[in-house]
């Protein structure tokens, strides 16, 4: 696998100890079999096989919780983020808690770019940080940061938001962005928009505040119109002509109420999900290189005692 080959070269030059953790997010092809083959060949490769497809961020959370070294680097397996750019992220960790690799020139379609931009705007509104507009799946951070969300059990997961719970210093460095080597992305325009909506309603009270502002504004407008109707009645002694206008105003009020109720309904749905204690992911099996090798028992005789079993390499 090209990704593993390049990762081993880069990581071998950057550190003395590392592991490569591959997460199979419920894929229906032979991905897990390929991961097992890689684990059999390379001792530094580990694998997680999730019970079903939970989504990119949920799968990342599973891998982050399984990591055993001091620094975690996340990236997709499509080689759009070259592994050779990892040292740039690691260098930034000397002064920052989280470092993102921002593509110099992204190579996506028009609608994918629009949806990605919308998602980053939603994240920026959620985080209230300038760096939020530069986030991406290519990131590096210290493993200790995950302790801030160690007990998070909501099925709605956003790694970038969770990182803000344990980190305050964010940075972004420019990296190369190459075309996808194999297959196509599962992220469509609608999926990205839905992800942005879930992110805003799942990690921010901004929609509730927006609903309150809209409701308050229309309440003020209704009071002004009521004062206008009363004033016209007192001055002219008759009703105000223009039933269509009043009907339109009533429609606007009804729309504002339904909008506010819809936002509240979204939050109630998330409260329901949270109280049900539904896990963000379930690991089917966790495997490493040593677990793939068949056990070989070697008879050892010590001081005339009967032979005892020893693990390979003992």
C-alpha positions in Angstrom: 0.0 0.0 0.0 1.5 3.3 -1.1 0.3 5.2 2.0 2.0 2.8 4.4 5.2 2.8 2.4 5.5 6.6 2.4 4.4 6.9 6.0 7.1 4.4 7.1 9.8 6.5 5.4 8.6 9.8 6.7 7.9 8.7 10.3 11.1 6.7 10.4 13.1 9.9 9.7 11.1 12.0 12.2 10.9 9.8 15.3 12.3 6.7 16.8 9.0 5.3 18.0 5.7 5.4 16.0 2.6 3.4 15.1 0.3 3.5 12.2 -3.4 3.0 13.2 -5.8 2.2 10.4 -9.5 2.5 11.1 -12.0 0.5 8.9 -15.2 2.5 9.2 -17.6 -0.3 8.3 -16.5 -0.5 4.6 -18.2 -3.1 2.4 -15.2 -3.9 0.3 -12.0 -5.8 1.2 -10.5 -3.0 3.3 -10.2 -4.9 6.5 -8.6 -7.9 4.8 -6.0 -5.5 3.3 -5.4 -4.0 6.8 -4.8 -7.5 8.2 -2.3 -8.1 5.4 -0.5 -4.9 6.3 -0.4 -5.8 10.0 1.1 -9.2 9.1 3.9 -7.5 7.2 4.6 -4.5 9.4 4.9 -4.5 13.2 4.1 -0.8 13.5 0.7 -1.2 11.8 -2.5 -1.6 14.0 -6.1 -1.9 12.9 -9.5 -1.1 14.2 -12.6 -2.6 12.5 -15.8 -0.8 13.4 -19.1 -2.6 13.6 -20.7 -0.4 10.9 -20.2 2.9 9.2 -20.3 5.7 11.8 -18.8 8.6 9.8 -15.4 10.1 9.4 -15.2 12.0 12.7 -16.6 9.1 14.7 -13.9 6.8 13.2 -11.2 9.3 14.0 -12.4 9.5 17.6 -12.0 5.7 17.8 -8.5 5.9 16.5 -7.6 8.8 18.7 -8.6 6.9 21.8 -6.5 3.9 20.8 -3.3 5.9 20.1 -0.4 5.1 22.5 2.3 7.7 21.7 2.7 11.3 22.7 1.6 12.9 19.4 -1.3 12.1 17.1 -1.4 12.9 13.4 -4.7 12.3 11.5 -5.0 12.1 7.7 -7.2 10.4 5.1 -6.0 7.4 3.2 -6.5 8.9 -0.3 -3.0 10.5 -0.4 -4.5 14.0 -1.1 -2.5 15.1 2.0 1.1 13.9 1.2 2.7 12.1 4.2 5.9 14.0 3.4 4.2 17.1 4.8 3.9 15.7 8.3 7.2 17.2 9.6 5.7 20.6 9.0 2.9 19.9 11.4 5.2 18.3 13.9 7.5 21.4 13.9 4.5 23.6 14.7 3.7 21.6 17.9 6.7 23.2 19.6 4.7 26.4 20.0 1.0 25.3 19.5 -1.3 22.7 20.8 -3.0 21.8 17.5 -1.5 22.3 14.0 -3.6 22.0 10.9 -2.3 21.4 7.4 -4.1 23.8 5.1 -3.9 22.9 1.4 -2.3 25.6 -0.8 -4.7 24.7 -3.7 -7.6 22.3 -3.0 -8.5 20.0 -5.8 -12.3 19.4 -5.4 -15.3 20.0 -7.6 -17.3 23.3 -7.4 -20.1 22.1 -5.2 -17.7 20.3 -2.9 -15.7 23.5 -2.5 -18.9 25.5 -1.8 -20.1 22.9 0.8 -16.6 22.8 2.4 -16.5 26.6 2.7 -20.0 26.5 4.2 -18.9 23.9 6.7 -15.8 26.0 7.7 -18.0 29.0 8.2 -20.3 27.0 10.5 -17.3 25.8 12.4 -15.9 29.3 12.7 -19.3 30.5 14.1 -19.2 27.6 16.5 -15.6 28.1 17.7 -15.4 31.8 17.4 -11.8 31.4 16.2 -10.0 32.7 13.1 -8.2 29.4 12.7 -11.6 27.6 12.3 -11.7 28.6 8.6 -8.4 26.7 8.0 -9.3 23.4 9.7 -9.2 20.1 7.8 -8.6 16.3 8.3 -4.8 16.7 8.2 -3.9 17.7 11.8 -1.4 17.1 14.5 -1.9 17.5 18.3 -0.5 16.1 21.5 -2.2 13.0 22.8 -2.8 14.5 26.2 -5.4 16.8 24.6 -7.8 13.9 24.2 -8.3 13.8 28.0 -10.6 16.8 27.7 -13.1 14.7 25.8 -12.3 11.3 27.2 -15.8 10.7 28.4 -17.6 12.1 25.4 -20.3 9.6 24.3 -22.5 11.6 21.9 -23.1 10.1 18.4 -22.7 13.6 16.9 -18.9 14.0 16.8 -16.7 16.8 15.5 -13.0 16.3 16.3 -12.2 20.0 15.7 -14.8 21.2 18.2 -13.7 18.5 20.7 -10.1 19.7 20.4 -11.1 23.1 21.6 -12.1 21.6 24.9 -8.5 20.8 25.7 -6.5 23.1 23.6 -6.2 26.9 23.3 -3.3 27.5 20.8 -4.2 26.6 17.2 -2.1 27.1 14.1 -2.2 26.3 10.4 0.6 25.7 8.0 0.3 25.4 4.2 0.9 22.0 2.8 0.6 20.4 -0.7 -2.7 19.1 -1.8 -2.6 16.4 -4.4 -5.3 14.8 -6.5 -7.0 11.7 -5.2 -5.2 8.5 -6.1 -7.9 5.9 -5.9 -11.7 6.0 -5.7 -13.9 9.0 -5.0 -14.9 10.9 -1.9 -18.1 9.8 -0.1 -18.7 13.4 0.9 -21.4 15.0 -1.2 -22.7 18.5 -1.1 -25.8 17.5 0.9 -23.7 15.4 3.4 -21.3 18.3 4.0 -24.3 20.7 4.5 -25.9 18.2 6.9 -22.6 17.9 8.7 -22.3 21.7 9.1 -25.9 21.8 10.4 -25.3 19.0 12.9 -22.1 20.7 14.0 -23.8 24.0 14.7 -26.8 22.6 16.5 -24.8 19.9 18.3 -22.0 22.1 19.7 -23.4 25.6 19.8 -26.3 27.6 21.2 -26.1 30.0 18.3 -29.3 28.7 16.5 -31.3 29.1 19.8 -30.0 32.6 20.1 -30.9 33.3 16.5 -34.4 31.9 17.1 -34.8 34.2 20.1 -33.6 37.2 18.2 -36.0 36.5 15.3 -38.9 35.9 17.7 -38.1 39.1 19.6 -37.8 41.2 16.4 -41.2 40.0 15.2 -42.7 40.7 18.6 -41.5 44.3 18.4 -42.9 44.5 14.8 -46.3 43.2 16.0 -46.4 45.8 18.8 -45.6 48.6 16.4 -48.4 47.3 14.0 -50.8 47.1 16.9 -50.1 50.6 18.0 -50.6 51.7 14.4 -54.0 50.0 14.2 -55.1 51.5 17.4 -54.0 55.0 16.4 -55.8 54.8 13.1 -58.9 53.6 14.8 -58.8 56.5 17.3 -58.2 59.1 14.6 -60.5 57.9 11.8 -63.0 56.0 13.9 -62.9 52.9 11.6 -61.0 49.8 10.9 -57.7 49.7 8.9 -58.2 48.8 5.3 -55.9 46.3 3.6 -56.7 42.8 4.7 -54.1 41.2 2.4 -51.4 43.2 4.2 -52.6 42.0 7.6 -52.8 38.4 6.3 -49.1 38.7 5.2 -48.1 39.9 8.6 -49.9 37.0 10.2 -48.1 34.6 7.9 -44.7 36.2 8.8 -45.5 35.7 12.5 -46.5 32.1 11.9 -43.3 31.5 10.0 -41.2 32.9 12.7 -42.9 30.7 15.3 -42.5 27.6 13.2 -38.8 28.5 12.6 -38.2 28.8 16.3 -40.1 25.6 17.1 -38.0 23.8 14.4 -34.7 24.9 16.0 -36.0 23.8 19.5 -37.0 20.5 18.0 -33.5 19.9 16.7 -32.1 20.5 20.2 -34.7 18.2 21.8 -33.7 15.5 19.3 -30.1 15.9 20.4 -31.1 15.8 24.1 -32.9 12.6 23.3 -29.8 11.1 21.6 -27.6 12.2 24.5 -29.9 10.7 27.2 -30.1 7.5 25.4 -26.3 7.1 25.9 -25.8 5.9 22.3 -22.0 5.4 21.8 -20.2 7.3 19.0 -18.7 4.1 17.7 -18.4 0.4 18.5 -15.2 -1.5 17.7 -15.7 -4.9 16.2 -12.1 -6.0 16.8 -8.7 -4.4 17.5 -5.7 -6.1 16.0 -2.0 -5.7 15.9 1.0 -7.4 14.3 1.7 -9.8 17.2 -1.9 -10.9 17.4 -1.8 -12.0 13.7 1.1 -14.4 14.1 0.1 -18.0 15.1 1.3 -19.0 18.5 4.5 -21.1 18.5 5.3 -22.9 21.7 9.0 -23.7 22.3 9.9 -26.4 24.9 12.4 -25.1 27.5 14.0 -27.1 30.2 15.4 -25.4 33.2 17.3 -27.2 36.0 15.8 -30.6 35.0 12.2 -29.3 35.4 9.5 -30.3 32.9 9.4 -28.0 29.8 7.2 -24.9 30.0 5.6 -22.9 27.2 7.2 -19.6 26.0 5.9 -17.0 23.6 7.9 -16.5 20.4 10.8 -14.1 21.0 11.1 -15.0 24.7 
